[in-house]
Amino acid sequence: MPVITNIEDLRVLAKRRVPRMFYDYADSGSWTETTYRANQADFDKILLRQRVAVNIDERKLATTMVGQPVSMPVAIAPTGLTGMQHADGEILAARAAKKFGIPFTLSTMSICSIEDVAKGTDHHPFWFQLYVMRDRDFIDRLIGRAKDANCSALVLTLDLQVLGQRHKDIKNGLSAPPKLTVPNILNMATKPRWCLGMLGTKRHQFGNIVGHVKGVENMGSLSEWTAKQFDPRLSWSDVEWIKNRWGGKLILKGVQDVEDAHLARESGADAVIVSNHGGRQLDGAPSSISALPEIVDAVGKEIEVHMDGGIRSGQHVLKAIALGAKGTYIGRAMLYGLGAMGQEGVETALRVIQKELDLSMAFCGRTDIGQVDRSILLPGTLPA
């Protein structure tokens, strides 16, 4: 068993164990990947103020996100095709989140279905992420299924009306399950652990869609349906309809602009996630951490502000909280752990982040995550 000390160790191991098309799907951005790289690099420009001779004996990371208790201000982000990083991946990640006392968010484009995750976690509450499709009847039923599964928050993604081009996915011929081309077969032959896991599960397609849409019963019909379904007409009136249909905690994901943040607040949502979709949509957009302070200053007293994008450590979480985020989300860090070691890998990723968050907060002279603010950051290094 390799010694894991940070998220990078998990990434290296996942790259060895996950087939290329699925590893590349997780570890890439759109077009030139400029925004994808900036999400992480901009965190590293922000410096922390070390304090000494402060009583840091008892420390507390617990807080709330949209009113729900969390053991630390971290949630697992919705990620598509999670069940292709490791067999039954969404169930395993949800179990890890349950164990740590943080939210797990299931993507609409998951391999395991809403019902699979509910059953696999003994109906423990989790969050569900929604994409708006042209087929509003399907969306209506999908929301109903999330309610029936005891989901405790709905995360509505606003920045996927059209798809950003991800060059690696095109070159790899990404599909779920993978197309059995000669290059793919040769690559999968070098990943025996992954192959054995996939042979042991029946979940290989988009579980929230196949069997739940008339005429979609296989990969051919699924590909044809999804290519036509992401709705470029998405508007704030749709947000209002979804809010009324859902009736519970609503989080809007994909906000990067102050004007949109004001509109999100006016929609009656409970929180916004400052996010550029992990650098997978508009290449050339600002990093999430650089966009965060202006949005917090504009609406942070009126709506809860969260953020995702580029978080690979507990220090990154601490910096986001210091800049006003009430919660953060990890996507790739979770996927690296999952691809590397399944549920144990996700738990390892969470332990790594939790330990570094705790110790870094202590070095900054704080004992409660609720005490963390911009004063722990070196002023000259804050985002412009």
N, C-alpha and C positions, 0 to 999 in steps of 0.2 A: 504494500500500500504506500503510495507516494506521500511525502510530507507536504501538506498544504498550508501555506502561511498567508496567502493573499488571493485575490480574485484572478490575477494573472496566472497563477499556478493552475487554477481550474480551467482557464481558457486554453492553455497549452495542452492539458490532458483531454479536454473536449475535442480539440482539433484532431487529436490522434484517434479518438474513438467514434466520432460521428461522421457519417458519409459526407463527402465534400459538398454536395448540393444543399444539404440541410445546415451544415456548419456555416457555409457561405451566406445562406439566407439570414442567419442570425447575426453574423459578424460582417455586415456591410451596410452601406448607405446608398443613396441615389446619386446618379450622375458622377461628379468628380469626388464625392464623399467629403467635401469640404466641411459641411455642417456636421456630419457624423463625427469627424475628427475634432472639430471645435468644441463639441459638447463636453468632451473629456478634458481637452487641453486648457479650456478657459477656467475650469475648476482649479487647475494647478497654478494659475497666475495669482490666485487669491491666497494671501498669507494669514496665518493665525498669530495672535498675540499670546505668547507664553507668560503665565503668571506663576509666582512662587510664594511659599510661606502662606498658603491659603488652606484652611481646613477642608479637605476633599474626601473625608473618611467615608461618608455615606452618600451614594449617588443614585439618581433616579432618571431613567430614560422613558418611563411610561407616560403616555399622554392620550389624546383622543384625535381621531380623524373623522370628520362629519358626525361628531358626537359619539362615535363608537370607540371603546377602549382599545388601545394598542400598546404592546410592550415596549415599542420604540417607534419613532415617527417614520416608519417604512412600510410600504405595501408592495406586494408582487404585482408588477404591471401586466396588463393583458398582452400576450404575445401569440401570434398566429403559428400554427403548425408545431406547437410545443410537443405534442405527442409524436413528432417525427425526430426530435432530438433524443428521445428515449421512449421506449414502449410505455404507454399509459402515462405519459409525461405530465399531463394536466392534473391527474389524480395524485401523482406523487408530489408535485409542487404544492398542491392544496393541502396535503397532509403535513408537509413541512411547515407551511404557514400556520396551520392550526396548532401545531406543536409549539411554535414560537409566539403565538398570540398576536399575529399580524394578519391583515387582510390578504386574501388571494383573489385576483381578478381574472376571470375566465373570458377569453376572447370569443367573439362570434365565430371566428375562423379557427376554432380549436379542433383537434382530432377527437378527443373525448367530449362527449355531449354534456350539456347542463345536468341531465339526469345521471350520467356516469359519475360526474364529480360529486354530486349530492350523495349518491349511494356510497361512493368510495370514501367519503369523509363522515359517514354516519349522520348525514344531513346537517353538518355544521354550517353555519351561515358563511357565505362567500359573496364576492361582488361579481357582477356580470357586465361585460363591455359590449356595447351595441353599435353596430354599423347600420346606417340607414340605407335600406334597399328600395328599389322602385316598387317591389311587391310589398305594399303596405299591409296586406292581410298576413303575410309571413311575419312581418315585424310585430304586428299585433299579437300573433300567437307566440312569437319568441319571447316577448315581454311577459306574457301570461305564464309561459313555462318557467321563466326566471322567478316569478312570484311564487309559483307552486313549489319550486326547489328551495325556498327559504333564503333567496339572495337578499342581502341587507342593504345593498346600494347598487345603483345602475350608473355605469360609466359610459357616457355617450361621446363617441369620437366624432369630431367635427372636421378633421383635416384629411379625410380620405374620400372626397367626392370623386377625384380622379387619382390614378396611381402614378407615383413617381417612378421613373425608370431605374431599375437596379440591374446594372450590366451583368453582374455575376449570375443572377437568377436566369437571365436569358441564355447566357453561355452554358450554364449547367442543365438547362431544360427542366427547371424545377417543377415538380408535381408531387401530389400525395395520393396514393403511394407512388414511389419513384418509377419512372419509365425504365423498363429493363433493356436499355441499350447496352452495347458492349462496354463503353467506358464506365457506365454506372455499375454494371455487374462486377467489373474488375475492381472498381473502387470499394464497393460494398464487401467484396471478398476479403479486403484487408481490415474489415471492422467486424470480426466474428461476434464480439459481445453484443453489438447493436443488432446484428442479424438474428441471433438467438432470442433476444428480447422481442423482436418484431414477430418472430414465428410463434411466440407464446401468447400473443394478444390478437383479438379480432378487430381492434380499432386501428384502421389504416386510412380512413377518409374523414371528411369534415362532418363530425358527428351531429352538429347542430342543424345541418342542412339536409344531408342524404336521408331520405325516408320521411322528411318533414315538408318537402315541397313536391307538389304534383309533377310527375314526369322526371324527377331527378332521382335516379336509382343507381347510377354508376358514374365513373370518372368522366366519361364522355359527355353525358348530359349535365353533370355538375359543372364542368369547365365552361360549357356553353352558357349555362344559367348565370354563373358568377361574373362572366365577362360582360354581361349586359345589366347587372343588377346594382352596382354602386351608383348612387343617385347624385348626379351633378346639380340637381335642383334643390338640394337641401337648404332650408332656410330657418329663420328663427320661429316661424309659425310651426314648423315640424318639431322644434324643441318644445314648444308649448304643448302640442298634441302628445308628445312622448311623456312629458312631465305629468300631464293629467292622467294618461293611461297607466303610468307606473305608480304614482301616488306615494312613493317613498323617497329616500335620499337620492338626489340626482347630482352627479359630478360631470362637468363638461371638460373634455380632453381635447387639447390641440390649440389652446389660446396662446398667441405670441404677441398680440397687439393690444395696446391700452384701450382703444376704441372697442375692440371685440370683448375685452374684459368688462367694460361698462355694460355692454349689451348682455353679456352672460349674467351679470349681477341683476339686471332688470328682468331677466327671464324667470327669476325665482329659483335658480339652481342653488344647491347647497355649497358647492365648491367648484373651482376651475383648476385644471392642471395646465401649468405653463409647460408646453411640450411642442417639439417639432417632429414628432413621430420617430425619435431616435435618429434624425438625420436621413430618414428614408422617403421623405416627400419633397419639400422644396429645398433643393440644394442651394446654398447661398443665403439661407435664412440665418438669423443670429442663433447662437447657442442658447439653450434653455436657461442656464445659470446667468447669462448676461441680460436676458430679457426679464428675469424674475424681479429685480428690485423695483423697476418702474411700475410694473403691474401691482406689486404689493403696495407701493406708495399710493397708487390710484384707487384701488378697491379693497385693499387688505383689511380695512376696518368694517367692511360691509358684506364681504363674502370670503369664505375660507380659500386660501391660495395654496395649491400644492405644486410640485414640479417633478418632471422626469427628464432623463437624457444625460448620459455620460457618467452616472454614478457607479463607481467601481470600488468605493471604500467608505469606511465610517467617517473619515475626514470630509469626504464630499457631502455626505448627509449633514454633517455639522455645519458646513459652510452654507448649504441651502437653508437650513433652519435659521442660521444667523442673519441671512438676508430676507427673512420673513416668511418662508414657507412653513406651513403647518403640518406638512407631510411630504414624503418623497416616495418614489417608485423605482424599483429595480427590475429591469427586463433582461438585458444581456448577462448581467452578473448571475441571475438565477439560471438562465439557459446554459451558461458555461458549467455551472455546478451540476445541473441535470444531465447534460451530455457527458460529463466526466464520470459521475458516480450515482446517477439516479437520485432518489430521495435523499440519500446520505450526502450527496454533493450539494443539493439545495440547502440542507441544514448546515453544511459546512460554510457555504457562502454567507448565510445569515449570521452564523457565529462570528465569522471574520469581520463582517460589517458591525455587528453589535459590540464586539470587543474594542475595535478601533474607535467607534463612536464614543464609547464610555471613557476610554483612556484619553482620547483627544480632548473631550470636554473637561476632564480633570486637569490636564495640563494647561488649559485655558482658565482655570480657577473657578469652574462652575460645577455645581453638584446636582442640578436639576435641569432637565432639557428645557423646561419652561423659563429658565433664567437666561437662556442663550439669545443674544441679539447681536447687532452689528458691532458692538463694542469689543467683541472678541476677535475682530478682524483688523489687520493692519490697514489703516485708512488709505494709504497711497496705492493699495493693491485692489481696491474695490472695483467692480465693473463700472465703466463710464456710464 
